[in-house]
Structures are given as structure tokens and as C-alpha cells.
Amino acid sequence: LTRVQSRQVAPPIRPLLLSGENSLAVLSVKTGAVLATAVFPQISLTTPVLADVSGDSATDVVVLTEDGVWGFQITVHPGSPVTLRIMVGLLLMGLMLAVIRNRYGKHDKRSTDA
């Protein structure tokens, strides 16, 4: 199987898979943007078959050509919301500041001293 990956942010709705006789494309249903494309090594003799060949519950494309059978595994990596990214960034910055303060700060008294 050849893996067709999309690193762009995909909406929570499953993308649309278009397949022709010489290539395939994965489209965003929400925006219509092309998320990924792949060109078949040879022209397809029959209609490409959409099936779960790899067992990962995602649709795979199987293409029958003159010289063989080609498989394409479709994987889409959904992006996280912007708010979650900002919160994780702020959390990491807070942790870095705490480490710097504990490492290089003044230590006149231990935490167990009265």
C-alpha cells in the first residue's frame, strides 16, 4: 500500500475522496480545498475499488492496472483547534518559567525550615 497523507488541518467531517483513471484526490468537504493527491503508476483498467484493506477503519483505494494491483492507504491527520494550541503553549511557557525560577532563584531557606 502507498500512504497518501494530509498534514493540513482537516475539519471534523470526513474528507471527500475523488478517484479517476490516473489519479486520486482528497478534498475538504467544508472548504473544497485539496488536502492531498496521488498519481497512479499506470492507467486504471477498471473503476478503483474503495475498501478497508489495511484494517484501520479508513477507506483505502485499490487500483487494477495492466501490470498489477496497486493499493493506496488514505490517512488524514486532523488538526487541533487554535484555542487548544494556545493553551498548551501557555502551559509550556509557565513550566519553563517555574523551572528557571527554581533552578536559578535565591535559596536562603529550605521549604521545610520554619
Disulfide bonds with the S-S distance in Angstrom:
none
